[in-house]
């Protein structure tokens, strides 16, 4: 199981780096679109590409955020519990997160396979195979499930990090 978590961590890091590049590209696309509009020109495909890239930039870094504890966490109730109860609550949260990621990942994967089978296209300012929309969703959710499973099996805790230290305060 350790090899799976190691591979997942490396893939998650690579996807997070790729997502940073996509965010930079989004900034450039939006800036170019604004500039073009001010010059009386148009990048008609820019808005559609930006929307697609936002899906990728939202789902691909998910596993790295889970692994790096870069999530929003309101754990005031958990902190008030005795240590054994805290660990139990953590396990329930991890199991719930795994279940949600697997469930939604299965839906995304089913949609991806179905759109590949049907050959469906997303028709906007440019044509794009619809399965490319479901691809980052399925990847992000399944890898996030692996990362939450890592916590569930006791390899780490989402709650070990001090939130103030993580924010640099």
C-alpha positions as a Markdown table, in Angstrom:
| # | Residue | x | y | z |
|---|---|---|---|---|
| 1 | Unk | 0.0 | 0.0 | 0.0 |
| 2 | Unk | 2.9 | 2.3 | 0.7 |
| 3 | Unk | 3.9 | 2.3 | -3.0 |
| 4 | Unk | 0.4 | 3.4 | -4.0 |
| 5 | Unk | 0.6 | 6.3 | -1.6 |
| 6 | Unk | 4.0 | 7.2 | -2.8 |
| 7 | Unk | 2.9 | 7.2 | -6.5 |
| 8 | Unk | -0.2 | 9.1 | -5.6 |
| 9 | Unk | 1.8 | 11.8 | -3.9 |
| 10 | Unk | 4.1 | 12.2 | -6.9 |
| 11 | Unk | 1.2 | 12.3 | -9.4 |
| 12 | Unk | -0.6 | 14.7 | -7.1 |
| 13 | Unk | 2.4 | 17.0 | -7.0 |
| 14 | Unk | 2.8 | 16.9 | -10.8 |
| 15 | Unk | -0.9 | 17.7 | -11.3 |
| 16 | Unk | -0.7 | 20.6 | -8.9 |
| 17 | Unk | 2.3 | 22.0 | -10.8 |
| 18 | Unk | 0.3 | 21.5 | -14.1 |
| 19 | Unk | -2.6 | 23.3 | -12.5 |
| 20 | Unk | -0.4 | 26.3 | -11.6 |
| 21 | Unk | 0.6 | 26.5 | -15.3 |
| 22 | Unk | -3.1 | 26.4 | -16.2 |
| 23 | Unk | -3.9 | 29.2 | -13.8 |
| 24 | Unk | -1.1 | 31.3 | -15.4 |
| 25 | Unk | -2.6 | 30.6 | -18.8 |
| 26 | Unk | -6.0 | 31.6 | -17.6 |
| 27 | Unk | -4.6 | 34.9 | -16.4 |
| 28 | Unk | -2.9 | 35.5 | -19.8 |
| 29 | Unk | -6.1 | 34.5 | -21.7 |
| 30 | Unk | -8.3 | 36.8 | -19.7 |
| 31 | Unk | -5.8 | 39.7 | -20.1 |
| 32 | Unk | -5.4 | 39.0 | -23.8 |
| 33 | Unk | -9.2 | 38.9 | -24.2 |
| 34 | Unk | -9.6 | 42.3 | -22.4 |
| 35 | Unk | -6.8 | 43.8 | -24.5 |
| 36 | Unk | -8.3 | 42.5 | -27.7 |
| 37 | Unk | -11.8 | 43.8 | -26.8 |
| 38 | Unk | -10.3 | 47.3 | -26.1 |
| 39 | Unk | -8.7 | 47.2 | -29.5 |
| 40 | Unk | -11.9 | 46.3 | -31.1 |
| 41 | Unk | -10.8 | 42.7 | -31.8 |
| 42 | Unk | -12.2 | 39.5 | -30.3 |
| 43 | Unk | -10.8 | 36.2 | -29.0 |
| 44 | Unk | -14.0 | 34.3 | -29.4 |
| 45 | Unk | -12.5 | 31.0 | -28.3 |
| 46 | Unk | -10.8 | 32.6 | -25.2 |
| 47 | Unk | -13.8 | 32.5 | -22.9 |
| 48 | Unk | -14.6 | 28.9 | -23.7 |
| 49 | Unk | -11.0 | 27.7 | -23.2 |
| 50 | Unk | -10.9 | 29.6 | -19.9 |
| 51 | Unk | -14.0 | 27.9 | -18.7 |
| 52 | Unk | -12.6 | 24.4 | -19.6 |
| 53 | Unk | -9.3 | 25.3 | -18.0 |
| 54 | Unk | -11.1 | 26.3 | -14.8 |
| 55 | Unk | -12.5 | 22.8 | -14.5 |
| 56 | Unk | -9.0 | 21.3 | -14.8 |
| 57 | Unk | -7.5 | 23.9 | -12.4 |
| 58 | Unk | -10.2 | 23.0 | -9.8 |
| 59 | Unk | -10.0 | 19.2 | -9.9 |
| 60 | Unk | -6.4 | 18.3 | -10.8 |
| 61 | Unk | -4.8 | 19.9 | -7.7 |
| 62 | Unk | -7.4 | 18.3 | -5.3 |
| 63 | Unk | -5.2 | 15.4 | -4.3 |
| 64 | Unk | -2.2 | 17.6 | -3.6 |
| 65 | Unk | -4.4 | 19.8 | -1.4 |
| 66 | Unk | -5.6 | 16.8 | 0.5 |
| 67 | Unk | -2.1 | 15.5 | 1.0 |
| 68 | Unk | -0.7 | 19.0 | 1.8 |
| 69 | Unk | -3.5 | 19.7 | 4.3 |
| 70 | Unk | -4.4 | 22.8 | 2.2 |
| 71 | Unk | -8.1 | 22.6 | 3.0 |
| 72 | Unk | -10.6 | 24.6 | 4.9 |
| 73 | Unk | -11.2 | 22.9 | 8.3 |
| 74 | Unk | -13.5 | 23.9 | 11.1 |
| 75 | Unk | -12.4 | 21.5 | 13.8 |
| 76 | Unk | -13.5 | 23.4 | 16.9 |
| 77 | Unk | -15.9 | 20.5 | 17.9 |
| 78 | Unk | -13.2 | 17.9 | 17.4 |
| 79 | Unk | -10.7 | 19.8 | 19.5 |
| 80 | Unk | -13.1 | 19.8 | 22.5 |
| 81 | Unk | -13.3 | 16.1 | 22.5 |
| 82 | Unk | -11.0 | 13.7 | 24.5 |
| 83 | Unk | -8.2 | 12.2 | 22.4 |
| 84 | Unk | -9.8 | 8.8 | 21.8 |
| 85 | Unk | -13.1 | 10.4 | 20.6 |
| 86 | Unk | -11.0 | 12.8 | 18.4 |
| 87 | Unk | -9.4 | 9.9 | 16.7 |
| 88 | Unk | -12.8 | 8.2 | 16.2 |
| 89 | Unk | -14.2 | 11.4 | 14.7 |
| 90 | Unk | -11.2 | 11.8 | 12.4 |
| 91 | Unk | -11.7 | 8.2 | 11.1 |
| 92 | Unk | -15.4 | 8.9 | 10.5 |
| 93 | Unk | -14.5 | 12.0 | 8.5 |
| 94 | Unk | -11.8 | 10.2 | 6.5 |
| 95 | Unk | -14.2 | 7.3 | 5.7 |
| 96 | Unk | -16.9 | 9.8 | 4.7 |
| 97 | Unk | -14.4 | 11.7 | 2.4 |
| 98 | Unk | -13.3 | 8.4 | 0.8 |
| 99 | Unk | -16.9 | 7.4 | 0.2 |
| 100 | Unk | -17.8 | 10.7 | -1.3 |
| 101 | Unk | -14.8 | 10.8 | -3.6 |
| 102 | Unk | -15.3 | 7.2 | -4.7 |
| 103 | Unk | -19.0 | 7.8 | -5.3 |
| 104 | Unk | -18.5 | 11.1 | -7.3 |
| 105 | Unk | -15.5 | 9.6 | -9.0 |
| 106 | Unk | -17.5 | 6.7 | -10.1 |
| 107 | Unk | -20.2 | 9.0 | -11.6 |
| 108 | Unk | -17.5 | 11.1 | -13.3 |
| 109 | Unk | -15.8 | 7.9 | -14.6 |
| 110 | Unk | -19.1 | 6.5 | -15.9 |
| 111 | Unk | -19.8 | 9.8 | -17.7 |
| 112 | Unk | -16.3 | 9.8 | -19.1 |
| 113 | Unk | -16.7 | 6.3 | -20.5 |
| 114 | Unk | -20.2 | 7.0 | -21.8 |
| 115 | Unk | -19.1 | 10.1 | -23.7 |
| 116 | Unk | -16.1 | 8.3 | -25.1 |
| 117 | Unk | -18.4 | 5.5 | -26.2 |
| 118 | Unk | -21.0 | 7.8 | -27.8 |
| 119 | Unk | -18.4 | 10.2 | -29.3 |
| 120 | Unk | -20.2 | 13.2 | -27.9 |
| 121 | Unk | -18.7 | 16.6 | -28.4 |
| 122 | Unk | -19.0 | 19.9 | -26.6 |
| 123 | Unk | -19.9 | 22.4 | -29.3 |
| 124 | Unk | -19.1 | 26.0 | -28.4 |
| 125 | Unk | -16.6 | 28.4 | -30.1 |
| 126 | Unk | -14.6 | 25.2 | -30.8 |
| 127 | Unk | -15.5 | 21.6 | -30.7 |
| 128 | Unk | -14.1 | 19.4 | -28.0 |
| 129 | Unk | -14.7 | 15.8 | -27.1 |
| 130 | Unk | -17.0 | 15.9 | -24.0 |
| 131 | Unk | -15.0 | 13.2 | -22.2 |
| 132 | Unk | -12.2 | 15.7 | -21.8 |
| 133 | Unk | -14.5 | 17.6 | -19.4 |
| 134 | Unk | -15.0 | 14.5 | -17.2 |
| 135 | Unk | -11.3 | 13.5 | -17.3 |
| 136 | Unk | -10.0 | 15.9 | -14.7 |
| 137 | Unk | -13.0 | 15.4 | -12.5 |
| 138 | Unk | -12.5 | 11.6 | -12.4 |
| 139 | Unk | -8.7 | 11.9 | -11.9 |
| 140 | Unk | -9.0 | 14.4 | -9.1 |
| 141 | Unk | -11.7 | 12.6 | -7.2 |
| 142 | Unk | -10.1 | 9.1 | -7.5 |
| 143 | Unk | -6.7 | 10.4 | -6.4 |
| 144 | Unk | -8.3 | 12.3 | -3.6 |
| 145 | Unk | -9.9 | 9.1 | -2.4 |
| 146 | Unk | -6.5 | 7.5 | -2.3 |
| 147 | Unk | -5.1 | 10.4 | -0.3 |
| 148 | Unk | -8.0 | 10.3 | 2.2 |
| 149 | Unk | -7.5 | 6.5 | 2.4 |
| 150 | Unk | -3.9 | 7.2 | 3.4 |
| 151 | Unk | -5.2 | 9.2 | 6.4 |
| 152 | Unk | -7.8 | 6.6 | 7.2 |
| 153 | Unk | -5.2 | 3.9 | 7.4 |
| 154 | Unk | -3.2 | 6.0 | 9.8 |
| 155 | Unk | -0.2 | 7.2 | 7.7 |
| 156 | Unk | -0.8 | 10.8 | 8.7 |
| 157 | Unk | -3.5 | 13.1 | 10.1 |
| 158 | Unk | -5.3 | 16.0 | 8.4 |
| 159 | Unk | -5.4 | 17.7 | 11.8 |
| 160 | Unk | -1.7 | 17.6 | 12.7 |
| 161 | Unk | -0.9 | 20.9 | 11.1 |
| 162 | Unk | -1.4 | 24.1 | 13.1 |
| 163 | Unk | -3.8 | 26.2 | 11.0 |
| 164 | Unk | -2.1 | 29.4 | 12.1 |
| 165 | Unk | 1.3 | 28.1 | 11.1 |
| 166 | Unk | 0.0 | 27.0 | 7.7 |
| 167 | Unk | -1.2 | 30.5 | 7.1 |
| 168 | Unk | 2.1 | 32.0 | 8.1 |
| 169 | Unk | 0.7 | 33.9 | 11.2 |
